[in-house]
């Protein structure tokens, strides 16, 4: 199991920018795979840290909501589903926003700075 865990993390980091590449640059499937890999190539730690923070935030919010809604599920059978759906609709956009921000930060690093103005 451990032999699949580490490569899974590496592949997730390497291809984490596929969706913004497809949408913004309008590249095909295989082109976006290469582009995502190129953008992440020298910034593995930054990408890993961002993904880890986002997954921790999403996991904590989901866990807290389930913890709060579970006792109510005894009295009201479908309240857990309703509360979880409402909170998920507010929390779910965090991941695409974070990935899009990461994409634009990676693209901005590729563009060379403009030359200084002449004196």
GUNUMI-66007 format. One record per residue (C-alpha): residue in three letters; x, y negated, z negated. Coordinates in Angstrom, 2 decimals, always signed. Layout:
+------+---------+---------+---------+
! type !       x !       y !       z !
+------+---------+---------+---------+
!  Ala !       X !       Y !       Z !
...
+------+---------+---------+---------+
This chain:
+------+---------+---------+---------+
! type !       x !       y !       z !
+------+---------+---------+---------+
!  Unk !   +0.00 !   +0.00 !   +0.00 !
!  Unk !   +2.85 !   -2.34 !   -0.85 !
!  Unk !   +4.40 !   -1.75 !   +2.56 !
!  Unk !   +1.33 !   -3.34 !   +4.18 !
!  Unk !   +1.00 !   -6.22 !   +1.72 !
!  Unk !   +4.22 !   -8.12 !   +2.53 !
!  Unk !   +3.92 !   -7.85 !   +6.35 !
!  Unk !   +0.27 !   -8.91 !   +6.02 !
!  Unk !   +1.33 !  -12.09 !   +4.23 !
!  Unk !   +4.00 !  -12.78 !   +6.84 !
!  Unk !   +1.55 !  -12.31 !   +9.72 !
!  Unk !   -1.05 !  -14.48 !   +7.97 !
!  Unk !   +1.47 !  -17.29 !   +7.57 !
!  Unk !   +2.83 !  -16.91 !  +11.09 !
!  Unk !   -0.58 !  -17.06 !  +12.77 !
!  Unk !   -2.38 !  -19.42 !  +10.38 !
!  Unk !   -2.52 !  -22.25 !  +12.94 !
!  Unk !   -4.21 !  -20.30 !  +15.74 !
!  Unk !   -7.64 !  -21.93 !  +15.43 !
!  Unk !   -6.45 !  -25.56 !  +15.49 !
!  Unk !   -4.18 !  -24.71 !  +18.41 !
!  Unk !   -7.06 !  -23.22 !  +20.40 !
!  Unk !   -9.42 !  -26.09 !  +19.59 !
!  Unk !   -7.11 !  -29.12 !  +19.79 !
!  Unk !   -4.66 !  -28.05 !  +22.48 !
!  Unk !   -7.18 !  -25.89 !  +24.35 !
!  Unk !   -4.76 !  -23.03 !  +24.78 !
!  Unk !   -5.62 !  -19.44 !  +25.49 !
!  Unk !   -5.42 !  -16.60 !  +23.03 !
!  Unk !   -1.85 !  -15.49 !  +23.60 !
!  Unk !   -0.56 !  -19.03 !  +24.12 !
!  Unk !   -2.05 !  -20.06 !  +20.78 !
!  Unk !   -0.34 !  -17.12 !  +19.05 !
!  Unk !   +3.04 !  -18.29 !  +20.32 !
!  Unk !   +2.29 !  -21.93 !  +19.57 !
!  Unk !   +1.24 !  -21.13 !  +15.99 !
!  Unk !   +4.39 !  -19.11 !  +15.48 !
!  Unk !   +6.50 !  -21.96 !  +16.88 !
!  Unk !   +4.85 !  -24.57 !  +14.64 !
!  Unk !   +5.33 !  -22.50 !  +11.50 !
!  Unk !   +8.84 !  -21.32 !  +12.42 !
!  Unk !  +10.90 !  -23.58 !  +10.13 !
!  Unk !   +8.20 !  -24.39 !   +7.59 !
!  Unk !   +7.27 !  -21.01 !   +6.14 !
!  Unk !   +7.34 !  -22.13 !   +2.51 !
!  Unk !   +5.12 !  -25.16 !   +3.13 !
!  Unk !   +2.58 !  -23.03 !   +4.97 !
!  Unk !   +2.67 !  -20.30 !   +2.32 !
!  Unk !   +2.24 !  -22.84 !   -0.49 !
!  Unk !   -0.74 !  -24.48 !   +1.19 !
!  Unk !   -2.47 !  -21.17 !   +1.92 !
!  Unk !   -1.79 !  -19.94 !   -1.60 !
!  Unk !   -3.22 !  -23.11 !   -3.18 !
!  Unk !   -6.32 !  -23.02 !   -0.98 !
!  Unk !   -6.96 !  -19.33 !   -1.68 !
!  Unk !   -6.50 !  -19.91 !   -5.44 !
!  Unk !   -8.95 !  -22.82 !   -5.40 !
!  Unk !  -11.53 !  -20.85 !   -3.42 !
!  Unk !  -11.11 !  -17.80 !   -5.64 !
!  Unk !  -11.40 !  -19.79 !   -8.85 !
!  Unk !  -14.53 !  -21.61 !   -7.74 !
!  Unk !  -16.15 !  -18.39 !   -6.55 !
!  Unk !  -15.23 !  -16.61 !   -9.78 !
!  Unk !  -16.54 !  -19.41 !  -11.98 !
!  Unk !  -19.80 !  -19.61 !  -10.04 !
!  Unk !  -20.30 !  -15.83 !  -10.26 !
!  Unk !  -19.48 !  -15.92 !  -13.98 !
!  Unk !  -22.07 !  -18.63 !  -14.58 !
!  Unk !  -24.73 !  -17.15 !  -12.31 !
!  Unk !  -24.50 !  -13.52 !  -13.43 !
!  Unk !  -26.37 !  -13.96 !  -16.77 !
!  Unk !  -29.12 !  -15.80 !  -14.92 !
!  Unk !  -29.44 !  -12.87 !  -12.53 !
!  Unk !  -31.16 !  -10.81 !  -15.24 !
!  Unk !  -34.02 !  -13.29 !  -15.60 !
!  Unk !  -34.19 !  -14.43 !  -11.98 !
!  Unk !  -33.13 !  -11.59 !   -9.63 !
!  Unk !  -32.02 !  -13.70 !   -6.65 !
!  Unk !  -30.58 !  -16.72 !   -8.48 !
!  Unk !  -27.00 !  -15.43 !   -8.19 !
!  Unk !  -27.30 !  -15.29 !   -4.40 !
!  Unk !  -28.87 !  -18.75 !   -4.22 !
!  Unk !  -26.32 !  -20.44 !   -6.49 !
!  Unk !  -23.40 !  -18.72 !   -4.78 !
!  Unk !  -24.68 !  -19.78 !   -1.35 !
!  Unk !  -25.14 !  -23.41 !   -2.39 !
!  Unk !  -21.69 !  -23.68 !   -3.99 !
!  Unk !  -20.08 !  -21.84 !   -1.06 !
!  Unk !  -21.52 !  -24.37 !   +1.35 !
!  Unk !  -19.64 !  -27.09 !   -0.51 !
!  Unk !  -16.40 !  -25.14 !   -0.97 !
!  Unk !  -16.15 !  -23.37 !   +2.41 !
!  Unk !  -14.98 !  -26.45 !   +4.37 !
!  Unk !  -11.83 !  -26.72 !   +2.23 !
!  Unk !  -10.00 !  -24.03 !   +4.22 !
!  Unk !  -10.57 !  -25.42 !   +7.75 !
!  Unk !   -9.77 !  -28.95 !   +6.56 !
!  Unk !   -6.53 !  -27.78 !   +4.97 !
!  Unk !   -5.51 !  -25.80 !   +8.06 !
!  Unk !   -6.27 !  -28.74 !  +10.35 !
!  Unk !   -4.26 !  -31.08 !   +8.13 !
!  Unk !   -1.37 !  -28.60 !   +8.17 !
!  Unk !   -1.59 !  -28.36 !  +11.96 !
!  Unk !   -1.38 !  -32.12 !  +12.42 !
!  Unk !   +1.50 !  -32.33 !   +9.92 !
!  Unk !   +3.41 !  -29.66 !  +11.86 !
!  Unk !   +2.75 !  -31.34 !  +15.22 !
!  Unk !   +3.86 !  -34.71 !  +13.83 !
!  Unk !   +7.21 !  -33.20 !  +12.86 !
!  Unk !   +7.78 !  -32.06 !  +16.43 !
!  Unk !   +7.36 !  -35.54 !  +17.92 !
!  Unk !  +10.65 !  -37.45 !  +17.80 !
!  Unk !  +10.50 !  -40.82 !  +16.05 !
!  Unk !  +10.26 !  -43.85 !  +18.33 !
!  Unk !  +13.51 !  -45.69 !  +19.06 !
!  Unk !  +14.24 !  -48.75 !  +16.94 !
!  Unk !  +13.26 !  -52.08 !  +18.46 !
!  Unk !  +16.03 !  -53.98 !  +20.23 !
!  Unk !  +17.60 !  -56.94 !  +18.43 !
+------+---------+---------+---------+
